[in-house]
Amino acid sequence: MKKFSFFLLIAVVAFACQLQDDPTSLSDDAASAGGQTPGAYVIASTDSPDGKTFTITVDQSNAKATSNMLFQILACDGTPLTVNNVTGFTVNGVDKMDKLNSDVGGGTACANAYPDPYIHFGQSINTDVYVIEIKLDTPSKGGSFVIKSTNDCFGINDPNYSFSHDCTPPPTCYEEESAWSDGPRYVSRGNWATYTPYSAGSVNVYAGKTKFAGVATMSSVSADNKVTISIALNPGWSLQEVSNPVKIQGYPEKPAAGNPSPGRFASKGSSLTVTLAKANFYGIHLDVREAVACPE
């Protein structure tokens, strides 16, 4: 009998040490101990500018410890997200992705809180204050959550248990520039405008003399002696909203020195793909704009 008591004591001590080593794991019985007030949780949340990261802080120092959590997170169009949209989930900085699952079809405590699908976090948390960080693969307008503690659910239809993000795109501001395909300058001083000797292939397009704004590709000469010029602007660059922002002039010979007049170029329009007669040189001018941060 003494030997049995000795082994029982060792088992109890080992179990107590295990609980102490894992601060996020606690049984429901232990969570309800200490005379804490059911549901007295203090909630705060923050969101990232892109709506892909949400941080939720829960102070449960005066409440029963959390045993499970359910989340309903909505994309900007209102579509419920699933665990497949979660790229990161931590509690107090500790990775807990392996404790997540999507409960579709119910069967989980508090399942009536949300229509399917919702995201279930299945581990108890017994620290007084804990911080959950959720990372998503798509922008979200936020959502809400419920806390399960022993046999009770807290946060159903409670606005304090919600987190949000404004999905309205931020305003876009632009800086307008003139752009030319790369090549020799029309004049050696002053105007930096450039023309391009014909060669099947691609040449860079520069705005404001030095900004790489895109690429102009010249095709081989067709059977009817024409060349197609296709322009691809880099991300963040677009044509200005003006009349005829694309202007192209062909030259049989190297253009004479002098400032060019793009408004008088033979081909004018708004298409970035232009077919015109084959020439030995081309002046390719664009009225472009670059998206920039708006001034505060």
Secondary structure by P-SEA (a helix, b strand, c coil): caaaaaaaaaaaaaaaaaaaaccccccccccccccccccbbbbbbcccccccbbbbbbbccccccccbbbbbccccccccccccccccccccccccccccccccccccccccccccccccccccccccbbbbbbbbccccccccbbbbcccccccccccccbbbbcccccbbbbbbbcccccccccccccccbbbbccccbbbbbbcccccccbbbbbccccccbbbbbbbbbccccccccccccbbbbbbcccccccccccccccccccccbbbbccccccbbbbbccccccccc
